[in-house]
Amino acid sequence: MARKSKSKFDPEAFLAKADGGLTISKYAKGQAIFAQGDPADAVFYIRQGRVKISVISAQGKEAVVAFLKAGDFIGEGCLTGRPRRVSTARVLEDSVVTRVDNATMVRVLLDEPKFSEKFTAHLLARTVRVEEDLVDQLFNSSEKRLARALLLLANFGKDGKREPVIAKVSQETLADMIGTTRSRVSHFMNRFRELGYIDYNGGLEVHSSLLDAVLHEKQPQIKSPK
């Protein structure tokens, strides 16, 4: 007897039931979906592409908070009553994003239990990620933080799948992510390549050997540049 295939949950199908309050837009590489200080009046769902979330300090320094991909939500802080955006969301490649205004989002969450479950799972995953990032910054060396950042960008270990090719991310951005300098990132990246953990091939490709090294704590003995 043939087993019935389990249909994949599609957030877009549930959002389509909202009957208004939705806007689907295309964004060109580098374009901002929203900027820090903008009114927080909607939640966004990434249909296609990748998005960088960053924060600008009062001194003008940018800190990268997260990189998100298709299937992720952004701007959900508006549901807590926050009046203004505390971060900027900018696409790293041509992307398609659905905007859902606050009232519509609340209504869909109340009316569609499966969608609410999906959204709650997203929030929990983001919370865990923030906690892991904090522990990472407090206790791990800069080279191990870089290894973890590269694995996260390549989506290793998510749902048993991996996407080894990363959208172009500058070494300055990587340095901001892990709290070190560009020269140290460059040094570590070169060593990772020498050890066969990554490749530069018109883009950045992360190999599973880097994941193995981190999981088994067989970190390469990398000397800091003088």
Buried (B, 14 or more C-beta within 10 A) or exposed (E): EEEEEEEEEEBEEBBEEBEEBBEEEEBEBEEBBBEBEBEBBBBBBBBBBBBBBBBBEEEEEBEBBBBBBBBBBBBBBBBEEEEEBEBBBBBBBBBBBBBBBBEBBBBBBEEBEEBBEBBEEBEEEBEEEEEEBEEBEEEBBBBBBBBBBBBBBBBBEBEEEBEBBBBEBEBEBBBBBBEBEBEBBBBBBEBBEEBEBBBEEEEBEBBBBBBEBBEEEEEBEBEEEE
